[in-house]
Amino acid sequence: MQNKVKTVAVVDYGMGNLRSVSQAVRAAAEGEGWHVIVTGDAQAVRAADRVVLPGQGAMPDCMRELEASGVRAAVLAATRHKPLFGVCIGMQMLLSHSAEGDVDGLGLIPGDVLRFDLAGRRQDDGSRYKVPHMGWNRVRQLPHAGRLHPLWQGVPDESWFYFVHSYYACPADALHCAGETGYGQPFAAAIARDNLFATQFHPEKSAAQGLQLYRNFLHWKP
């Protein structure tokens, strides 16, 4: 009897960096027996073993398109019982509310998404802080449920990851913050709860350490 093919669904609701994300997940899955699909079909999302929720652009547009695409209910169903990885806006969508457009998120992790307020402030080298925040930052891994999150396995603490964003996540409970970095102030670089893990940075643009995160996601058993 053949083993069931394991499937990872990268959710296509019209707003994600789908090509880069799917290519990175496929690279991480090579030789591991996973079938990676990019899909906007609700049934395919429901049937997948794992789900990746990417996102880019403005939060109100992402929330509107998630609903209009017909996959919102399937994504919510996935968050109840299977591993889900949110990326960038896909992370922000997991929280309760965003100041960007004054829009509600999915409410899966209590907290708010706030805009950087760095006007007039300067970095250590004298340059002004610019918004959006774009570039490489070190990420400090934080204990989650009493230990480092399993998705950090094999990723050295203070590794560099690539960020592009004007808004940042502020979980209501610090226990949901699995990684932290700073840009004028500390903020959550990764959040987690139960079977959910999400990053503000882009693993698919973060070289070997980003691929290791996706690889860990495929082996994760929450």
Z-matrix of the N, CA and C atoms (Angstrom, degrees):
N
C 1 1.465
C 2 1.525 1 109.31
N 3 1.331 2 116.77 1 127.82
C 4 1.447 3 120.83 2 -177.58
C 5 1.528 4 110.27 3 -75.99
N 6 1.341 5 115.25 4 146.47
C 7 1.446 6 119.68 5 176.10
C 8 1.523 7 110.13 6 -71.97
N 9 1.312 8 115.66 7 146.19
C 10 1.463 9 121.27 8 176.91
C 11 1.528 10 109.42 9 -64.99
N 12 1.335 11 115.60 10 135.33
C 13 1.461 12 119.96 11 177.37
C 14 1.527 13 108.63 12 -69.20
N 15 1.320 14 116.34 13 129.56
C 16 1.463 15 121.13 14 179.14
C 17 1.528 16 108.56 15 -86.03
N 18 1.320 17 116.31 16 134.91
C 19 1.455 18 121.01 17 -173.54
C 20 1.517 19 111.99 18 -120.46
N 21 1.332 20 115.49 19 135.61
C 22 1.462 21 122.76 20 170.42
C 23 1.526 22 107.38 21 -110.92
N 24 1.323 23 117.14 22 123.10
C 25 1.460 24 121.51 23 177.93
C 26 1.527 25 109.70 24 -100.66
N 27 1.328 26 116.02 25 119.41
C 28 1.463 27 122.10 26 170.14
C 29 1.530 28 105.77 27 -91.83
N 30 1.323 29 116.88 28 114.45
C 31 1.462 30 121.15 29 -168.88
C 32 1.525 31 111.05 30 -74.62
N 33 1.331 32 115.40 31 124.10
C 34 1.457 33 122.84 32 177.43
C 35 1.523 34 109.07 33 -104.40
N 36 1.335 35 115.88 34 102.98
C 37 1.462 36 119.95 35 174.65
C 38 1.531 37 110.39 36 -119.91
N 39 1.349 38 114.46 37 18.11
C 40 1.454 39 120.67 38 173.95
C 41 1.508 40 115.51 39 92.57
N 42 1.350 41 118.81 40 3.01
C 43 1.463 42 119.57 41 -173.13
C 44 1.528 43 114.20 42 -129.91
N 45 1.306 44 118.93 43 1.70
C 46 1.462 45 120.06 44 -174.63
C 47 1.516 46 113.27 45 -99.13
N 48 1.321 47 115.59 46 161.17
C 49 1.461 48 122.04 47 173.83
C 50 1.529 49 106.93 48 -82.75
N 51 1.326 50 115.46 49 69.84
C 52 1.463 51 121.78 50 -164.37
C 53 1.516 52 113.45 51 -65.84
N 54 1.324 53 116.84 52 -43.02
C 55 1.467 54 119.37 53 -174.71
C 56 1.531 55 110.84 54 -63.82
N 57 1.329 56 116.69 55 -48.58
C 58 1.465 57 119.74 56 -178.62
C 59 1.522 58 111.72 57 -65.71
N 60 1.339 59 116.71 58 -41.83
C 61 1.461 60 120.04 59 -179.31
C 62 1.521 61 110.57 60 -65.27
N 63 1.326 62 116.75 61 -48.36
C 64 1.464 63 119.50 62 -177.11
C 65 1.521 64 111.81 63 -65.08
N 66 1.339 65 117.50 64 -37.92
C 67 1.460 66 120.05 65 178.30
C 68 1.529 67 110.72 66 -64.45
N 69 1.332 68 116.66 67 -39.78
C 70 1.461 69 119.66 68 179.92
C 71 1.525 70 111.04 69 -67.95
N 72 1.336 71 116.95 70 -41.74
C 73 1.465 72 119.42 71 178.90
C 74 1.529 73 109.78 72 -65.05
N 75 1.330 74 116.96 73 -39.47
C 76 1.477 75 119.54 74 178.01
C 77 1.520 76 110.96 75 -63.97
N 78 1.331 77 116.90 76 -39.34
C 79 1.466 78 119.93 77 178.12
C 80 1.527 79 110.42 78 -64.03
N 81 1.336 80 116.66 79 -40.84
C 82 1.463 81 120.25 80 179.16
C 83 1.522 82 111.24 81 -68.21
N 84 1.341 83 116.61 82 -29.53
C 85 1.466 84 121.42 83 -175.35
C 86 1.518 85 113.61 84 -89.01
N 87 1.325 86 116.79 85 -4.95
C 88 1.468 87 119.88 86 -174.53
C 89 1.526 88 111.21 87 -56.78
N 90 1.326 89 115.43 88 127.53
C 91 1.453 90 120.96 89 178.50
C 92 1.509 91 115.04 90 78.02
N 93 1.332 92 116.95 91 4.71
C 94 1.465 93 120.89 92 -176.32
C 95 1.524 94 112.91 93 -104.23
N 96 1.332 95 117.65 94 0.45
C 97 1.458 96 120.01 95 176.66
C 98 1.519 97 114.98 96 81.51
N 99 1.338 98 116.46 97 19.95
C 100 1.462 99 120.65 98 179.55
C 101 1.524 100 110.41 99 -100.04
N 102 1.319 101 115.41 100 145.21
C 103 1.459 102 122.73 101 172.42
C 104 1.525 103 107.18 102 -109.37
N 105 1.333 104 117.16 103 116.53
C 106 1.466 105 122.06 104 -176.83
C 107 1.521 106 108.80 105 -101.22
N 108 1.336 107 116.86 106 123.16
C 109 1.455 108 121.05 107 179.57
C 110 1.522 109 110.05 108 -121.92
N 111 1.326 110 115.78 109 146.74
C 112 1.458 111 122.42 110 169.32
C 113 1.517 112 105.97 111 -103.18
N 114 1.322 113 117.16 112 120.37
C 115 1.465 114 118.67 113 -171.16
C 116 1.519 115 112.78 114 -147.47
N 117 1.315 116 114.90 115 143.89
C 118 1.452 117 122.57 116 170.84
C 119 1.511 118 111.30 117 -110.95
N 120 1.326 119 115.87 118 14.38
C 121 1.459 120 121.86 119 -179.07
C 122 1.525 121 109.39 120 -91.26
N 123 1.323 122 116.45 121 121.28
C 124 1.466 123 120.90 122 -175.34
C 125 1.518 124 111.91 123 -59.99
N 126 1.323 125 116.81 124 -39.94
C 127 1.464 126 119.31 125 -178.36
C 128 1.522 127 111.42 126 -66.42
N 129 1.334 128 116.50 127 -36.89
C 130 1.465 129 120.07 128 178.41
C 131 1.521 130 110.79 129 -66.00
N 132 1.336 131 116.89 130 -36.62
C 133 1.464 132 120.43 131 176.94
C 134 1.523 133 109.84 132 -66.04
N 135 1.328 134 116.49 133 -42.82
C 136 1.463 135 120.51 134 179.49
C 137 1.533 136 111.53 135 -63.75
N 138 1.329 137 116.25 136 -35.03
C 139 1.463 138 120.35 137 -175.53
C 140 1.524 139 113.15 138 -81.75
N 141 1.337 140 117.50 139 -18.22
C 142 1.459 141 120.99 140 -175.97
C 143 1.526 142 111.41 141 -66.59
N 144 1.318 143 115.46 142 152.70
C 145 1.465 144 120.76 143 177.66
C 146 1.524 145 111.78 144 -80.23
N 147 1.329 146 116.40 145 -31.18
C 148 1.459 147 122.58 146 178.78
C 149 1.516 148 108.72 147 -141.98
N 150 1.334 149 115.51 148 153.66
C 151 1.463 150 120.90 149 -174.96
C 152 1.518 151 109.48 150 -131.12
N 153 1.333 152 115.53 151 135.76
C 154 1.465 153 121.91 152 172.67
C 155 1.525 154 107.22 153 -114.24
N 156 1.333 155 116.52 154 125.73
C 157 1.466 156 122.50 155 -179.34
C 158 1.523 157 108.88 156 -110.64
N 159 1.336 158 117.50 157 96.80
C 160 1.460 159 119.84 158 177.94
C 161 1.527 160 110.38 159 -86.09
N 162 1.318 161 115.78 160 175.85
C 163 1.456 162 119.28 161 176.63
C 164 1.512 163 110.73 162 -176.30
N 165 1.324 164 115.70 163 143.22
C 166 1.453 165 120.72 164 172.12
C 167 1.512 166 107.93 165 -153.42
N 168 1.344 167 115.72 166 157.92
C 169 1.452 168 119.63 167 -175.37
C 170 1.517 169 110.20 168 103.18
N 171 1.322 170 115.98 169 -150.33
C 172 1.465 171 121.79 170 -177.11
C 173 1.517 172 110.57 171 -96.02
N 174 1.328 173 114.97 172 142.12
C 175 1.460 174 120.75 173 -178.34
C 176 1.539 175 113.15 174 -56.83
N 177 1.335 176 119.47 175 -45.37
C 178 1.475 177 117.78 176 179.54
C 179 1.521 178 112.68 177 -59.84
N 180 1.329 179 117.08 178 -38.84
C 181 1.463 180 120.41 179 178.43
C 182 1.524 181 110.76 180 -64.60
N 183 1.338 182 116.39 181 -41.74
C 184 1.463 183 120.09 182 -179.21
C 185 1.524 184 110.95 183 -64.26
N 186 1.324 185 117.42 184 -44.41
C 187 1.459 186 120.02 185 -179.76
C 188 1.537 187 110.84 186 -65.76
N 189 1.332 188 116.30 187 -40.01
C 190 1.468 189 119.43 188 179.35
C 191 1.521 190 111.02 189 -64.86
N 192 1.326 191 116.84 190 -44.19
C 193 1.459 192 120.12 191 -177.66
C 194 1.523 193 112.19 192 -71.33
N 195 1.324 194 116.82 193 -32.11
C 196 1.458 195 119.31 194 176.12
C 197 1.528 196 109.89 195 -60.41
N 198 1.331 197 116.42 196 -41.31
C 199 1.460 198 121.31 197 177.91
C 200 1.516 199 111.02 198 -70.18
N 201 1.333 200 116.42 199 -47.45
C 202 1.466 201 120.78 200 -175.37
C 203 1.524 202 112.24 201 -65.48
N 204 1.324 203 116.29 202 -29.46
C 205 1.462 204 120.23 203 -178.03
C 206 1.521 205 112.69 204 -73.41
N 207 1.326 206 116.37 205 -17.17
C 208 1.459 207 120.57 206 -179.32
C 209 1.512 208 115.03 207 85.34
N 210 1.345 209 117.67 208 7.67
C 211 1.470 210 119.29 209 -177.49
C 212 1.528 211 113.72 210 -104.73
N 213 1.330 212 117.44 211 -0.75
C 214 1.471 213 118.90 212 -178.48
C 215 1.531 214 111.52 213 -57.32
N 216 1.332 215 116.82 214 -48.12
C 217 1.467 216 119.75 215 -178.14
C 218 1.519 217 111.22 216 -62.43
N 219 1.339 218 117.07 217 -36.93
C 220 1.465 219 120.80 218 179.28
C 221 1.524 220 110.80 219 -67.80
N 222 1.322 221 116.89 220 -38.63
C 223 1.466 222 120.56 221 177.59
C 224 1.534 223 109.79 222 -65.10
N 225 1.321 224 116.67 223 -44.62
C 226 1.469 225 119.84 224 178.43
C 227 1.522 226 111.11 225 -62.31
N 228 1.331 227 116.29 226 -38.74
C 229 1.470 228 119.32 227 176.97
C 230 1.524 229 110.46 228 -62.54
N 231 1.329 230 116.74 229 -40.22
C 232 1.466 231 121.22 230 179.46
C 233 1.520 232 111.14 231 -62.95
N 234 1.335 233 116.68 232 -37.44
C 235 1.467 234 119.24 233 -176.59
C 236 1.521 235 112.37 234 -68.26
N 237 1.321 236 117.49 235 -14.74
C 238 1.463 237 120.20 236 -178.16
C 239 1.522 238 113.35 237 -83.08
N 240 1.342 239 117.30 238 -21.57
C 241 1.471 240 115.75 239 -171.93
C 242 1.525 241 115.41 240 -150.92
N 243 1.341 242 119.47 241 2.21
C 244 1.470 243 118.44 242 179.42
C 245 1.525 244 110.09 243 -136.92
N 246 1.316 245 117.91 244 156.66
C 247 1.460 246 120.57 245 -179.99
C 248 1.522 247 111.51 246 -61.73
N 249 1.332 248 115.27 247 132.49
C 250 1.468 249 121.70 248 177.73
C 251 1.514 250 109.49 249 -132.20
N 252 1.328 251 115.96 250 135.66
C 253 1.460 252 123.42 251 -179.37
C 254 1.534 253 107.77 252 -117.97
N 255 1.336 254 115.98 253 116.19
C 256 1.458 255 120.98 254 176.91
C 257 1.516 256 110.78 255 -96.93
N 258 1.330 257 116.75 256 140.97
C 259 1.466 258 121.77 257 -176.81
C 260 1.524 259 110.20 258 -125.38
N 261 1.321 260 117.42 259 124.38
C 262 1.460 261 125.26 260 174.90
C 263 1.538 262 110.13 261 58.88
N 264 1.330 263 119.15 262 -113.66
C 265 1.462 264 119.79 263 176.90
C 266 1.525 265 110.07 264 -62.17
N 267 1.326 266 116.70 265 -28.64
C 268 1.451 267 120.06 266 174.85
C 269 1.513 268 112.41 267 -61.21
N 270 1.325 269 117.25 268 -26.69
C 271 1.466 270 121.58 269 172.26
C 272 1.520 271 109.99 270 -75.32
N 273 1.328 272 116.84 271 -47.99
C 274 1.462 273 120.46 272 -176.95
C 275 1.525 274 111.81 273 -61.76
N 276 1.334 275 116.78 274 -31.47
C 277 1.461 276 121.08 275 -179.53
C 278 1.524 277 112.40 276 -65.08
N 279 1.335 278 117.37 277 -21.13
C 280 1.462 279 120.40 278 -178.81
C 281 1.526 280 112.52 279 -74.11
N 282 1.332 281 117.06 280 -18.88
C 283 1.452 282 120.58 281 -175.76
C 284 1.531 283 111.92 282 -84.29
N 285 1.325 284 115.74 283 179.82
C 286 1.462 285 121.17 284 -171.91
C 287 1.521 286 113.19 285 -76.59
N 288 1.334 287 116.73 286 -42.90
C 289 1.466 288 119.30 287 -170.92
C 290 1.523 289 109.88 288 -154.69
N 291 1.337 290 115.70 289 148.44
C 292 1.464 291 120.91 290 177.40
C 293 1.525 292 110.04 291 -122.78
N 294 1.333 293 115.26 292 137.20
C 295 1.456 294 120.64 293 174.49
C 296 1.521 295 111.15 294 -70.70
N 297 1.315 296 117.19 295 -17.64
C 298 1.464 297 120.45 296 177.58
C 299 1.527 298 108.77 297 -75.26
N 300 1.316 299 116.41 298 102.49
C 301 1.452 300 120.94 299 -178.53
C 302 1.512 301 113.96 300 79.67
N 303 1.357 302 117.37 301 4.78
C 304 1.466 303 121.41 302 179.54
C 305 1.525 304 110.36 303 50.94
N 306 1.334 305 115.55 304 57.69
C 307 1.462 306 121.15 305 -173.81
C 308 1.524 307 110.56 306 -121.16
N 309 1.322 308 116.30 307 144.56
C 310 1.457 309 120.71 308 175.78
C 311 1.518 310 110.52 309 -77.80
N 312 1.336 311 115.51 310 144.29
C 313 1.454 312 121.25 311 172.47
C 314 1.514 313 110.13 312 -92.73
N 315 1.312 314 115.96 313 -159.15
C 316 1.463 315 120.86 314 -178.18
C 317 1.530 316 112.51 315 -80.45
N 318 1.318 317 117.01 316 -14.64
C 319 1.458 318 120.38 317 175.09
C 320 1.514 319 114.87 318 70.87
N 321 1.308 320 117.81 319 26.11
C 322 1.466 321 121.49 320 -177.12
C 323 1.527 322 112.13 321 -86.16
N 324 1.323 323 116.47 322 -26.43
C 325 1.460 324 122.48 323 174.67
C 326 1.527 325 106.45 324 -129.58
N 327 1.326 326 118.80 325 115.87
C 328 1.459 327 119.99 326 -177.70
C 329 1.523 328 111.97 327 -58.41
N 330 1.328 329 115.28 328 135.93
C 331 1.450 330 119.77 329 178.55
C 332 1.508 331 111.81 330 150.53
N 333 1.327 332 115.35 331 176.98
C 334 1.463 333 122.06 332 -176.16
C 335 1.519 334 111.14 333 -123.57
N 336 1.321 335 114.11 334 158.00
C 337 1.455 336 122.12 335 173.12
C 338 1.522 337 106.94 336 -110.21
N 339 1.329 338 116.75 337 121.21
C 340 1.459 339 122.53 338 -172.39
C 341 1.530 340 110.76 339 -119.25
N 342 1.320 341 116.01 340 156.13
C 343 1.464 342 120.65 341 178.39
C 344 1.528 343 110.01 342 -88.90
N 345 1.320 344 116.14 343 141.92
C 346 1.458 345 120.19 344 173.70
C 347 1.531 346 109.13 345 -59.16
N 348 1.326 347 116.39 346 132.18
C 349 1.464 348 122.06 347 176.58
C 350 1.526 349 107.17 348 -118.57
N 351 1.326 350 115.49 349 86.10
C 352 1.466 351 120.97 350 -171.60
C 353 1.524 352 112.46 351 -123.11
N 354 1.326 353 116.49 352 16.78
C 355 1.464 354 120.70 353 -177.35
C 356 1.523 355 111.02 354 -57.65
N 357 1.339 356 115.52 355 129.86
C 358 1.455 357 121.38 356 176.68
C 359 1.510 358 115.17 357 80.61
N 360 1.316 359 117.50 358 -5.56
C 361 1.454 360 120.17 359 -178.90
C 362 1.526 361 110.60 360 -90.43
N 363 1.331 362 115.09 361 150.69
C 364 1.459 363 119.86 362 -177.64
C 365 1.528 364 110.62 363 -122.61
N 366 1.336 365 114.28 364 149.91
C 367 1.451 366 120.51 365 176.99
C 368 1.525 367 109.70 366 -80.87
N 369 1.334 368 115.72 367 175.08
C 370 1.464 369 120.13 368 -176.56
C 371 1.521 370 113.02 369 -59.13
N 372 1.349 371 116.30 370 -28.95
C 373 1.470 372 118.96 371 -179.37
C 374 1.524 373 112.61 372 -86.94
N 375 1.329 374 117.16 373 5.28
C 376 1.452 375 121.56 374 177.75
C 377 1.516 376 114.89 375 93.20
N 378 1.311 377 117.70 376 -12.23
C 379 1.463 378 120.59 377 179.67
C 380 1.525 379 110.71 378 -76.10
N 381 1.325 380 115.66 379 155.37
C 382 1.455 381 120.30 380 179.32
C 383 1.523 382 110.38 381 -77.56
N 384 1.303 383 115.51 382 147.11
C 385 1.451 384 119.59 383 170.03
C 386 1.527 385 108.42 384 -68.96
N 387 1.308 386 116.03 385 131.83
C 388 1.451 387 120.98 386 178.57
C 389 1.526 388 109.74 387 -110.01
N 390 1.309 389 115.60 388 144.15
C 391 1.459 390 121.84 389 174.73
C 392 1.526 391 107.07 390 -122.31
N 393 1.336 392 119.32 391 123.81
C 394 1.464 393 125.66 392 13.38
C 395 1.526 394 114.60 393 -74.32
N 396 1.311 395 114.04 394 155.37
C 397 1.458 396 122.36 395 171.10
C 398 1.522 397 107.39 396 -75.52
N 399 1.302 398 116.39 397 119.65
C 400 1.465 399 121.51 398 -178.70
C 401 1.515 400 109.00 399 -132.55
N 402 1.331 401 116.13 400 127.23
C 403 1.450 402 118.96 401 174.81
C 404 1.518 403 112.80 402 139.48
N 405 1.330 404 114.33 403 -169.03
C 406 1.462 405 122.27 404 -173.87
C 407 1.519 406 110.45 405 -95.59
N 408 1.315 407 115.73 406 131.85
C 409 1.463 408 122.61 407 176.16
C 410 1.522 409 110.32 408 -129.56
N 411 1.327 410 114.73 409 147.43
C 412 1.458 411 119.17 410 170.51
C 413 1.527 412 109.27 411 -75.86
N 414 1.316 413 116.60 412 140.83
C 415 1.463 414 121.57 413 179.11
C 416 1.529 415 109.06 414 -114.59
N 417 1.323 416 114.07 415 125.02
C 418 1.472 417 120.83 416 177.82
C 419 1.524 418 108.50 417 -91.77
N 420 1.316 419 116.33 418 122.57
C 421 1.462 420 121.45 419 -179.78
C 422 1.523 421 109.92 420 -77.16
N 423 1.332 422 115.80 421 134.26
C 424 1.456 423 121.22 422 -177.05
C 425 1.524 424 110.51 423 -115.06
N 426 1.332 425 117.24 424 147.43
C 427 1.462 426 119.56 425 176.97
C 428 1.522 427 111.16 426 -60.57
N 429 1.313 428 115.56 427 137.90
C 430 1.462 429 122.28 428 178.28
C 431 1.521 430 106.55 429 -130.90
N 432 1.353 431 115.79 430 121.49
C 433 1.465 432 120.86 431 -175.66
C 434 1.530 433 110.95 432 55.35
N 435 1.333 434 115.49 433 39.02
C 436 1.447 435 120.91 434 174.42
C 437 1.515 436 116.02 435 88.53
N 438 1.331 437 117.59 436 -1.92
C 439 1.470 438 119.98 437 179.11
C 440 1.525 439 108.60 438 -154.44
N 441 1.321 440 115.37 439 167.27
C 442 1.461 441 118.36 440 175.77
C 443 1.518 442 109.08 441 -65.77
N 444 1.302 443 116.01 442 145.07
C 445 1.460 444 120.44 443 -177.82
C 446 1.532 445 109.99 444 -63.78
N 447 1.343 446 117.92 445 141.42
C 448 1.469 447 120.78 446 -179.51
C 449 1.524 448 113.97 447 -56.74
N 450 1.327 449 118.26 448 -25.03
C 451 1.462 450 118.98 449 -179.08
C 452 1.522 451 112.89 450 -71.27
N 453 1.331 452 117.36 451 -11.88
C 454 1.456 453 119.87 452 175.66
C 455 1.534 454 112.25 453 -85.29
N 456 1.304 455 118.75 454 -2.67
C 457 1.463 456 120.73 455 -176.52
C 458 1.531 457 110.60 456 -57.32
N 459 1.313 458 116.48 457 128.17
C 460 1.462 459 121.14 458 179.38
C 461 1.515 460 114.22 459 79.94
N 462 1.337 461 117.51 460 0.76
C 463 1.469 462 122.06 461 177.82
C 464 1.525 463 107.57 462 -106.68
N 465 1.325 464 118.93 463 113.12
C 466 1.463 465 120.30 464 -178.89
C 467 1.529 466 111.41 465 -59.70
N 468 1.328 467 115.86 466 140.83
C 469 1.458 468 119.70 467 174.41
C 470 1.522 469 109.29 468 -59.30
N 471 1.325 470 115.51 469 148.88
C 472 1.465 471 122.75 470 -178.36
C 473 1.526 472 112.42 471 67.08
N 474 1.336 473 117.79 472 23.77
C 475 1.465 474 120.58 473 174.21
C 476 1.532 475 109.92 474 -68.57
N 477 1.336 476 115.25 475 157.18
C 478 1.462 477 121.76 476 -178.98
C 479 1.528 478 110.47 477 -89.90
N 480 1.333 479 115.88 478 136.36
C 481 1.456 480 122.33 479 175.83
C 482 1.530 481 109.49 480 -136.00
N 483 1.325 482 115.45 481 156.71
C 484 1.465 483 120.61 482 -172.99
C 485 1.528 484 111.89 483 -98.40
N 486 1.333 485 115.99 484 128.61
C 487 1.463 486 123.58 485 -177.19
C 488 1.525 487 111.22 486 -118.20
N 489 1.332 488 116.29 487 144.71
C 490 1.468 489 123.36 488 168.47
C 491 1.527 490 106.44 489 -146.79
N 492 1.345 491 117.67 490 104.22
C 493 1.466 492 119.01 491 -178.33
C 494 1.529 493 111.18 492 -169.35
N 495 1.328 494 114.39 493 154.26
C 496 1.463 495 122.34 494 176.22
C 497 1.520 496 111.94 495 -108.58
N 498 1.327 497 116.42 496 -16.21
C 499 1.461 498 122.89 497 -178.82
C 500 1.522 499 108.85 498 -121.54
N 501 1.322 500 116.09 499 153.19
C 502 1.463 501 120.51 500 -177.82
C 503 1.529 502 109.90 501 -133.69
N 504 1.310 503 115.73 502 153.95
C 505 1.457 504 121.73 503 -178.79
C 506 1.526 505 110.87 504 -84.96
N 507 1.326 506 115.40 505 139.87
C 508 1.457 507 121.98 506 177.15
C 509 1.529 508 108.12 507 -130.23
N 510 1.336 509 118.08 508 85.99
C 511 1.467 510 120.25 509 -179.85
C 512 1.526 511 111.47 510 -60.49
N 513 1.330 512 116.53 511 142.60
C 514 1.462 513 120.56 512 179.50
C 515 1.517 514 111.39 513 -67.10
N 516 1.309 515 117.13 514 -31.36
C 517 1.458 516 122.79 515 -179.40
C 518 1.530 517 108.50 516 -112.50
N 519 1.320 518 116.55 517 119.54
C 520 1.468 519 120.59 518 -178.42
C 521 1.519 520 111.96 519 -59.10
N 522 1.319 521 117.98 520 -22.19
C 523 1.463 522 121.09 521 179.64
C 524 1.523 523 112.02 522 -65.18
N 525 1.328 524 117.26 523 -19.30
C 526 1.463 525 120.94 524 178.80
C 527 1.528 526 112.86 525 -85.85
N 528 1.328 527 116.79 526 -2.21
C 529 1.465 528 120.81 527 178.08
C 530 1.528 529 108.76 528 -92.17
N 531 1.327 530 116.30 529 114.34
C 532 1.468 531 121.12 530 -176.89
C 533 1.522 532 112.85 531 -100.14
N 534 1.332 533 116.64 532 -10.65
C 535 1.455 534 120.95 533 179.07
C 536 1.515 535 109.39 534 -159.97
N 537 1.328 536 116.18 535 147.34
C 538 1.464 537 120.56 536 -173.82
C 539 1.522 538 110.28 537 -136.72
N 540 1.317 539 115.50 538 146.23
C 541 1.458 540 121.19 539 171.10
C 542 1.520 541 106.90 540 -142.19
N 543 1.324 542 117.69 541 -169.67
C 544 1.454 543 119.23 542 -179.45
C 545 1.511 544 112.81 543 -146.18
N 546 1.317 545 114.62 544 147.08
C 547 1.460 546 122.37 545 171.06
C 548 1.522 547 106.13 546 -149.39
N 549 1.329 548 114.88 547 87.77
C 550 1.457 549 120.38 548 -172.95
C 551 1.510 550 112.48 549 80.36
N 552 1.316 551 116.63 550 -19.11
C 553 1.464 552 123.86 551 -179.54
C 554 1.520 553 107.43 552 -166.19
N 555 1.324 554 119.07 553 156.28
C 556 1.467 555 119.80 554 174.47
C 557 1.532 556 109.70 555 -68.39
N 558 1.320 557 116.37 556 146.41
C 559 1.462 558 120.24 557 172.77
C 560 1.525 559 109.40 558 -153.08
N 561 1.323 560 115.38 559 163.64
C 562 1.464 561 121.53 560 -176.33
C 563 1.524 562 110.24 561 -73.64
N 564 1.322 563 115.34 562 120.43
C 565 1.461 564 120.91 563 174.88
C 566 1.519 565 111.30 564 -92.68
N 567 1.339 566 116.50 565 -23.24
C 568 1.467 567 122.07 566 178.17
C 569 1.518 568 108.32 567 -147.16
N 570 1.322 569 116.04 568 140.08
C 571 1.457 570 121.25 569 176.76
C 572 1.527 571 108.75 570 -127.42
N 573 1.317 572 115.78 571 156.71
C 574 1.461 573 119.27 572 -176.85
C 575 1.520 574 110.07 573 -155.60
N 576 1.322 575 114.59 574 149.28
C 577 1.463 576 122.45 575 172.85
C 578 1.515 577 108.60 576 -161.16
N 579 1.322 578 116.50 577 121.99
C 580 1.462 579 121.12 578 177.83
C 581 1.532 580 110.63 579 52.48
N 582 1.336 581 117.60 580 -114.41
C 583 1.473 582 122.22 581 -177.27
C 584 1.525 583 112.68 582 -94.17
N 585 1.331 584 117.40 583 13.07
C 586 1.466 585 121.69 584 -179.82
C 587 1.525 586 110.32 585 -109.29
N 588 1.331 587 115.83 586 137.23
C 589 1.466 588 121.93 587 172.88
C 590 1.519 589 106.32 588 -142.84
N 591 1.325 590 116.53 589 139.05
C 592 1.468 591 118.94 590 -177.40
C 593 1.514 592 110.05 591 -151.58
N 594 1.324 593 115.64 592 151.45
C 595 1.459 594 121.48 593 -179.13
C 596 1.519 595 110.84 594 -128.69
N 597 1.335 596 115.73 595 141.79
C 598 1.456 597 120.18 596 172.54
C 599 1.526 598 110.23 597 -73.98
N 600 1.297 599 116.83 598 -32.87
C 601 1.468 600 120.69 599 178.23
C 602 1.528 601 110.13 600 -78.11
N 603 1.318 602 114.60 601 170.50
C 604 1.460 603 121.71 602 -179.42
C 605 1.530 604 109.46 603 -102.23
N 606 1.335 605 119.20 604 103.07
C 607 1.464 606 119.76 605 176.68
C 608 1.523 607 112.03 606 -58.32
N 609 1.338 608 116.35 607 -35.84
C 610 1.471 609 120.06 608 -176.80
C 611 1.524 610 112.63 609 -68.55
N 612 1.330 611 117.42 610 -11.95
C 613 1.467 612 121.73 611 177.32
C 614 1.528 613 111.33 612 -112.32
N 615 1.331 614 116.00 613 12.26
C 616 1.467 615 120.92 614 -171.76
C 617 1.521 616 113.60 615 -115.23
N 618 1.327 617 115.96 616 29.19
C 619 1.467 618 121.86 617 172.17
C 620 1.526 619 112.31 618 56.31
N 621 1.333 620 116.58 619 -144.02
C 622 1.463 621 121.64 620 -170.10
C 623 1.525 622 112.79 621 -62.50
N 624 1.332 623 116.77 622 -36.65
C 625 1.466 624 118.45 623 -177.29
C 626 1.533 625 110.95 624 -69.23
N 627 1.329 626 116.82 625 -34.70
C 628 1.450 627 119.70 626 176.30
C 629 1.515 628 112.06 627 -66.60
N 630 1.328 629 116.46 628 -41.09
C 631 1.470 630 119.94 629 177.15
C 632 1.523 631 111.02 630 -63.66
N 633 1.331 632 116.58 631 -35.40
C 634 1.465 633 119.33 632 178.90
C 635 1.530 634 110.52 633 -65.15
N 636 1.314 635 117.45 634 -37.51
C 637 1.461 636 120.25 635 176.77
C 638 1.527 637 110.78 636 -61.41
N 639 1.333 638 116.98 637 -46.28
C 640 1.456 639 119.88 638 178.57
C 641 1.532 640 110.60 639 -64.16
N 642 1.321 641 116.37 640 -38.36
C 643 1.462 642 120.52 641 178.99
C 644 1.549 643 110.14 642 -62.87
N 645 1.337 644 115.12 643 -43.12
C 646 1.467 645 119.15 644 177.47
C 647 1.520 646 111.61 645 -63.83
N 648 1.323 647 116.06 646 -36.26
C 649 1.469 648 120.23 647 178.42
C 650 1.526 649 111.25 648 -60.06
N 651 1.312 650 116.35 649 -37.84
C 652 1.467 651 120.12 650 -178.70
C 653 1.527 652 112.34 651 -69.82
N 654 1.335 653 116.32 652 -23.18
C 655 1.472 654 120.23 653 -179.77
C 656 1.522 655 112.65 654 -100.89
N 657 1.312 656 117.12 655 -7.30
C 658 1.452 657 122.50 656 -174.12
C 659 1.536 658 111.47 657 -67.07
N 660 1.325 659 115.10 658 134.52
C 661 1.475 660 120.69 659 177.66
C 662 1.523 661 109.30 660 -126.35
N 663 1.330 662 116.45 661 80.87
C 664 1.474 663 119.65 662 -176.43
C 665 1.525 664 111.93 663 -68.62
